[in-house]
Amino acid sequence: MKIINKKKKVVIIGAGIAGLASAYYFSADPSYEVIVVEKESFVGGLAHGFDYKGFHFDFGPHKIATVIPGIVKEMNNVTPLLRVEKRNKIYLKDNYFQFPLKISQVAKRIPLIAVKAGIDLFTKSLSKMPDDSYENYLLNRFGKTLYSLSFKDYAEKVWNTPGFDLDKELAIRRVAVSSLAELIKKTLTGDTSGISVNFFHYPPKGMKQLSDNLKKSIEDNGGIIYLQKIVSEIKVKDRKIESLLIGRVRIKPDYVISTIFPDYLINIIKDSDPAHVKAKVFASKLKYQPVSVLYIILNKERALNDCWVFFPEKKFLFHRVSEQKAFSPQSSPPGKTGLMVETTKEPTKENVSIIIDQLKKVGIIKDDSEIEEHFIKTGPRVYPVYLKGFLENLDPTLKYFDSIKGLYVIGRPGRFNYNNTDQSWDMALQVYNHVKSGENSSNWEVLKQRFDAYRIVD
């Protein structure tokens, strides 16, 4: 008699990059039946894109710059990627500087600040403070001058929170160079490894192309993707998933991979265990920052000499400007270009007018005659806000999820983590390999450490 092995059912909540990549690997394996549930009408999550009048826009810029071996190859199997020279700058004290900052440029254009930064280098050990906040962590390593120049205002703009109220973990994960001394050393030697890349990869027609191709591959493999649907309930008993509800359909999954925000997940779990109530309280304390992207279509071929420019100073209502055509010429029609201007300010008519005026003052837009149109898209939860002590809320929340057999939480929203698309893809691949190899619990602990060790490389 021929024995037919029953496929194991995998339900993936959320169709961002982590969710789609998970479904891509599981659906390609004949041992699994895959269902993806996405509440939006599109796939891609925080890295989604959209088509508009011949443009292939991202929701903000999403370069693929990775130091993880093999990830670009995996992505290329889904969508052949372009290799793009990375050009970016930072605007400080009415000057454009190369980014990461080069001490030689600072010394030449704003010499007084360079002198003060040098003094900081030799005196900061005399005034060392406890590493108990984003601010103190960076002050101890870069000194007051450079902290005030490029970190202080940026933190208050992006996370809408003073640096002394942000956790040091934010600096550890977001600032690639560890100190002023290291910055000087790397500047002098020309070694930017670990803090910057010279090239990045990108889909020819924007991130939407990568997400759509993932969706097609999943469906070609027999996977099911439900759009504009939610998982409204996950029944848990004795730390095991009994069933979940999609619309009016109740199913019993073998595995659930969640990429949604922790408080969203905890609120659909039905569990009588007291640990669930405690985790719900912890998850509710995690905070997020909305971000709006002002899209400006210009009647000219190019607007920037760079892919993007940072504007950390508080006087600007925006913190980054990027140009879609700099990522791929195929993403924009000829004779036109599109800017993506990111801001955490309320996207009021008055603020939009101020932003456009500021773009004129820094030379990105010449005058109103160049502007064909502009519009805004807002993401309500784009940046996790690492308030001081946030791990006291995050760790027990994730620990509760880990205690449920067959439940895996990954992705930027899912783990409240600062990671990029390459790292979300890596999480998906690691979870697939982990499940396939038999779910060794000690291996999952190692993988969580891997996820927490991700660093952003600009």
N, C-alpha and C positions, 0 to 999 in steps of 0.2 A: 504494500500500500504506500502510495506517495504521500509524504507528510508536507502539508502546506503551512508555512510559518505565517502567522498573522502579523500584519504590519503594525508597528507601534505608531500611535497618533501623537503628533506634535502640534500644539497650538501656539502660535506666535502673536503676541499682542503688540501692535505698532509696526508700521511699514516704513520706518526710517531706514538708514543704511544698515544698522545693526540687525534690525528685524528682517529686512530683505536678504541680507547676506546669509543670515541663519537659515532662512527658508530655501535659499539657493543651494546650500550644501545638503541640508536634510532631504530636500525634494529630489536631488540627484542620486540619493541612496535608496535603492528599492526596499530597504527595510522599514522605511518610514512613510507615513501618510501625513501631509502637511496642510495646515490651515492657517492663513494669515488674516488677522482682523485689524482693520484700520478705520478710525472714526472720520477721517477726512475723505474728500472725494478724489484725492491724489496720493501718490506714494512719494517717499523721499524724506519725510519728517523735517527736521531742522535744516537739512541739506537739500530741500526740494527746489525745483526750478519751475519756470513757466514761460510759455511763448507769448510774445506780444508784438504785433506789427513787424514781423521779420526778425525780432530780437529773441535770443534764447537767454533769458535772465536767470540768475540764481537769486535766492533770498539771501542777499549778502554774499561776499566772495567765499568760495570754497576750493582752495587749492588742495592738491594732494601732494604733500611733502612729507615723506616718511623715512624713518631710519629702521623700520621693521623689515627684516629680510623676507622677500617673497610676496609681499602684499601688492606691489605694483603689478607683478606677474599675474596674480590672481585677478586683479581688476581688469587687466588687459585681456584676459580670457572672456570677459563679459563685454567690454567696450574698449577697442584700441585707443589708447590715450596719447595725447600730444605731449611732447617734452618742451617745456616753456622756460625760457630764461627768466629768473626771478629778478625783478627790479622794483625796489620799494624805498621810500624815504620817510623821514619824520620831519615835521615842521616845528621849529622852536625859535623863539626870539626873532621872528621875522626872517628866518633863514630855513632853506631846505637842506637837510643833512642826509647822508646815506644811512640806512638802517640795516643791521645794528649800528649804533653810534660809533664813530671812529674818533678817538681822542685827538688825532691830528687835525681833523676838521673843526672840532670844538675849539682847539687852541688857536686856530687861524681866524675863525669868524667871531668867536666870543671869548677872547683871551682871558678876561677877568674871571669868568666862570671856570675856565680851565685851571687857572691859578688856585682858585678857591677849592676846586675838586682835588687838586694835588695836595693842598694843605690838609684836606679831610682825610686823604689816604694815610698821612703820617700821624694824625692826631685822633682819629676815631677810636683807636684802642683805649684812649684815656677816658672816653665817655661812653663806653659800651653799655648798652641797655639790655634787659632781658629780651630774648626772642619770643615775645608773647603776642605779637601782632604783625600784620603785613608791614605796617610803617616801621616798627622797630627792627624787624628782620632786615629790611632793605637799608635803613639808616646804618645799621651795624656793618653792612657790607659795601655800601656805596657812598656813605656820608651824606650830610644834609644838602649839599649843593646839587649833586646829581639826583638825589631823591626828589627835591623840590622841582628840578628842571623837567624830569620826564616821568616820574612815577606818581607823585602826590595828586596832581590835578586829574590825571588819567583815571586813577582809582575812583575818585569822587564822581567823575563824569560817567564812567561805564557801569559802576555798581551802585551809584547813588548813595555811597556810604563813605565816611572819612576813613583814611587808611588805618587809624588807630582802633577802629571798630571791626576791621577785617582780620581774618585769621592768617597766621604766617603761612599756612598751607597753600594759600592763593599765590603767594610770592614764590614758593618752592616749585609749584606746578607751572606757573605762567612766565616766570623770568628765567630765560634759558642760561644766561651767564650768572655765575654764582657770586661775583664780587667785582669791585672796581679793579683790583689787582689782576684778576683773570681777564677782564675786558682789555686792560692795557697790554697784557702779555699776548693775547690773541690778536690784537691790533698790530703789535710790533712784528709778530711772526707770520701774520696773514692767515693763521689757522682759525677758520670760523666753524669747524666741525662741532656739532653738538649745540650750537646756538643759531646757526643759520644754514641755508642751503643755497646753492647757486642756480638750481633748476627745480621745477616742480612739474607734476603731471596733471593733465586736465582733459576731460572729455571734449571732443571737437564742438559739440553743440550744447555744452553746458551740463551741469549736474543732473538735470532732468533726463538727459540721454542715458546716463549710467543707471539711474533708478528705473527708468522705463525698460531698459534692457534686462535688468535683474528681474523685473516683474514678468517679462515675456519668458525668460528662461525658467522661472518657477512654474509658470502655467504650462509651458511645453513639457516640463517634467511631471505634470499631473497634479501639481500643487494648486490649492484653491486660495484666492485672495478676495476677501470681502471688503469692499470700500463702503464708507458711510454706515458702518456698523460698529457696535461696541460689545465687549464682553461685560455684561452687567452683573455677573456674580461668579465667584469661584468658591465652591463649598469645600471646606477643609475640616477634616476630623482626624485627631490623633496624628497630626503633622503630615497627613497625606491628602492629596487632592482627590476628592470623591467625584466631582463633576464641575462643569462650568456652563454658563448660559450665554449663547450668542443669539440675540433677538429672543425668539420663543423656543429655540432649539437647544436642548440640553445634551451635552456630550460628555463622555468620560475620557479625558486625555491621559496619555502616559507621561507626557512632559508638557510643561508650559514655560515658554520663554517670554519674559516681559521686558519691553523696552520703554514702558511708559513711566511717568513721574511716580515716585514712591507713594505720595499721598493718594494719587489716583488708584494705584494698585491696592493699597491697604484698605481703601474704602469699598472695593468690590469683593474683597475676601470676607467670607462669612465663617467665623471660627469662634467657638465658645471658650477657647483657651485664653486665660487672663493675659498671656503675653501679647495677644492680638490687640487688646485694648491699650496696653502700654505702647506698643509700636505705633498705633494710630496717633497717639499724642505726640510722640517723637517726630513722626513724618510730617505732622501739621506745622511744625516749627521750622521746616526748611523753606527758605525764601528764594524768590526768583526775580530777575530784572527783565521787564519788557524792552524790546528794541524795535525801533521803526527804521525802515529803509526808504529813503527818498530817492526815487528813480527820476533822473533828468535826461531826457533825450535831446541831444544836440545836433544841429545841422552842420557838422564838420567831421572830418575823418577820425581825428584823435583829439583828446583833451589833455592827457597826461603823458609824460615820458616814462611813467612807471606803471606797475600793475596796481599798486595802492600806495596811499600816503597816510601816515598817522598824524593826528592833530591832538596831542595830549593836553594842551593848555586850556584852562577853564573858559577863556574868553570866546572860544569857538563852541557853538552849540552841537557840533558833531565830533566824532572821535576817529573816524576813518572814512576815506574816500577811495573807491576803487573803480576801475574802468573795465567793463565786461569784455570789450574787444581786445584788451591786453592779455586776457586769458586764452582767447581763441579768436582769430579773424572770422571764423565761421559763425560766431555767436551774434554777429551784428551785421545789418545790411550795409552795402557800400555807401560812402558819403555821409554816414551818420554814426554816432557813437552814443553809448549809454553810460551814465555815471550811477554808482550806487553809493549813497551817502548815509552812513549809519549814525543814529542818534538815540539817546535814551530820554531826550526831552519830549514833552507832549507835542505831537505833530500838528500843532495848530497852524492856521493860516499865517498868523504873525510870525511864528517860529520858522516856518518854511521860507518866508520872505527874508528873514534875517540870515538864514543859512545860505540862500542864493546870493545875497549881498556879500557875505563873507567869502564865498567861493570866487566872487569877482575880485575881491581885495587881494587874495593870494594868487591870482592869475590863472585859475583853472577855467573860469568862464570869462569871456571878454566882455560881453554885454548881453542884454535881453534878446537881441536879434538872433543869437545863436540857439536860444532855447525853443525847441519845437513844442514840448509839453513836459509835464512832470506829474507824478502820482506817488502815493505812499502805500506801503504794505507794512503791517505791524505784527510782530510775534509776541504774544503775551508772556511767554516764559522762555527766553532765549539764553540768558546767562544765569547759572546758579550763583547765588550770593553766599560767599564763604564768610559769614559772620564769625566773630571770635567764638570759639567753642562749638562750632557747627558739628564737629565730629561726635560730640556728646549726643546729638540727635540722629545723625546719619548712621553711625556704627550700630546702635541697637535696632534700628529699622532694618538695615541689611541683614543683621544677624537673625532677626525673626524670619525674613524671607528665606535665608539659607537653611532654616530649621525645617522647612516644608519640603518633603521628598518630591523630587521631580520638577521643582520650580527653580528657574534660573533667571537672574536679573542682570541685564547687560545694557550697553548703550549709554550715551551721554545723559539723556534724561533719566534713564532707569537707575543708574548708579550715582546720579548727582555729581558727575565727573566732568572735569575739563578735558575733553579729548576731541580729536578731529576725526574725519571720515575714515582715514586709514586705520586708526585705533579702534573705531567701532567695528570695522570689517574684521580686524584681528580678533576682537572679542567673539564675534560670531563664529569664526573658524575654530577658535580655541574651545568654545562650548560644544560645537559639533564633535570635535575630536575627543573631548572629555566624555560626552555621552556615549559615543561609539565605542570607546575603550573600556566602558564598564563603570563609570562614575565613581572613581576612587575619591573618597572625601578629602584625603590629604592632598591630592592633586588639585582639587578645587581651591584649597587654601593657597596653594602656590599660584594658581591663576589669578586669584583676587589680588595678591601682591603684585603680580604683573600688571594688572589693570590700574592699580593705584600708583604704579611707578611711571605711567605714561607722562611724557613731557612734551609741551608744544615747541616745535622747532620752526622758527620763522625764516 
